[in-house]
Amino acid sequence: MGFTAMNRGQRGKLAMATAVLGLGLLSVTGCGYINPQSTSAHYVASDGTQASVGPLQLRNMMIISAGEDKPGRVIGAVYNSSSEDVKLTIVGAGGSQTQVPVKPNSYTLLNDSTDEAILSSTGGAPGSLVEVSVTEDGTNQNAKFKVPVLDGTITDYKQYLPAGSEPTGSATPTSTPSPTSSASH
């Protein structure tokens, strides 16, 4: 078996093929270079939304309600980064409002609170976004943002439906008599 030397034309073709292969590999492996990383994009990884007003940070905020014209319970977390007690006022549809006290350098979990934050009317059907206005009483700063309205369809949220409210169009289970066997001879 003999080894033959490449002529200049063959070496040129080999160099071109190597360059094309190299560019092809770079274009396949370099897609992360041109596309933005999804992990660097800021987003809310929950069902609720977030906002900040004065020293307060509101996280995972949502309203749990059985219907548009029904009362709704505001749940989520409120963080107070100030060294003073703060009262948060949440104003919803038709002027309905609720207040939440938050201790200094602390947080309040509205879903764990025994003093429920209830709005008399949600102003939106479950599945919609409604605008609420929040005011922090210490600095009189306020903000408006949209909050999702959810119902008891997701079992984790069912426990937060305001007392006495029934989901719109929900069927109340009724007992049906079971058939009895009759013996006829």
N, C-alpha and C positions, 0 to 999 in steps of 0.2 A: 504494500500500500504506500502510495507516495503522497507527500505533502506538496501542494502547489501554492505558490505565492499569489496573493491577490494583486490584480492590476489596479491602477488608479481609478478606474471607473467603478470597479466592484467596491473599493473602499469608500467611495463617495456615496454609493447607494446604501451601503451599510450604515454610514454616518447619518444619512437622511432618515433611514428607518428608525435608528436609535433616537434621533431627535423627535420624530413624530410620536414614537412610543412614550418618550419622556413627557412631552406636552400632554398627551392623552392621560397619562397617570396623574400629572399635576392637576388637570382640570377635574378629574374624578375625586381626588383626595383634598383638593383645595376649596370645596364648596363651603366649608365653615369659615373660610377667609372672607368670602363675599357676603354671606348671609348673616343677619344678626342672630346672636345667641338668644334663644327663648328664655334661658334662665336669667338673663340680665334685664328682662322686661318686668316692670312693676305691675302687679295685679293683685286683686283680692281673691284668695283661694278659699272662698266660702260662699254660702248662700246670701250673706248680708253684704252691706256696703260700709264704707268708712269715711270719716270726716274729722276735722280738727277745728276747735274753736277756743281761743285763748289758751289756757293751760290744759284744756281737756282734749283727749284723743278718744274718739268714738270708733269702736271696731266691731265688725260683724253685726251691724245694726239691721234689724228687720222688724216687721210688724206681723204678728200672728192673729188672724181674724177669720171668722166663719163667712164673712161676706162684706160687700161694699158699704152697706149702711149699718153694719154691726160694729160693736166695740172691738178694738184691737189692742193686744198687749205688745209693747215695745220690748224686745230682748236684744242682748248684745253686751259689750263691755265698755265701761267708761273709765278712763285713766285720768287722774288728776296729778299733774307734775308740780303744782304749786305747794306752798307751805301753809295754805289756809283752806278751810272748808269752802266748798263751792257747791252751788245749786244749779243744776242744769235744767232748763225748761225746754220741753219738746212740744212744738205746736204743729198740729196736723190739719186735716181737712175741716173746713167750717169753723175754725178757731178752737177745735178740741185740743186740750193740752194736758200735760202731765209734768211733774217735777221730780227730779232725782237728786238727792244729796250725795256728795262724794267727799270722803275724808281727804285730808292733805296727804300728798305723796303716797297715794293708795289707788285702788280701783274698786269699782262696784260691778258685779256681774248681775245684770238685770234679770237673767233667767234663774238665778239662785236667790234673788231678793224676795223676802216675804212681803215687802211693800211693793206690789206690782205696779208697773208703769203702764196705765191703761189710758188709751185715747177713746173718747166716746164714739167716734166714727173714724173709720180708716180712710174713706174717700176713694178707695180703689178696690176692685175685685181681687181675690187671690190670684196670683200670677202676674199682677201688674206692678208698676213702680209708682209710688206716690211721693210728692215733694213734701218734706217736712222742714221746719225752721227750728234751729236750736240756738239758745241763748245761754251764755254763761254769766251769772249775776255779778261776779266780782269785778269784771272789767267791762261788762255790757257789750261784749263782742258777740256777734251772731253769724250764723252761716245757714245756707239752704243747700240741701242735697236730696237726692232721690233714694228711697228705701223700698225694698221689695215687700210685697204683701204675700204671705204664705198662709196656708190653712193646715188643717190636721191630716191632710192626705199623707204626708210623710209622718210616720208614727212618732218619730223623735220630737216633732213639734206639737203633736196633739195635746200633750199635757199643758201647753202654754196658752191654749184657747181660753179667752176670758170666761169666767164662771157663768153658767146659764146660757151661753151662746151655742147654737146648733149650726152646723154647716148648712149653707143654702142648698136646698134640694136634697138633703140627706134623708134617707129612708130610716125610719125608726123600726128596729126589729120587732116583729110581732110573733107571738107563739101560735103555731098552727096545731090543731089537734092531730094526734097520730091515729092512723086507721086502726080500728079494733077488729079483731077477727070474730066473726059470728059463726057459731057452729049450727049448721042446719042439717038435720038428718032426714 
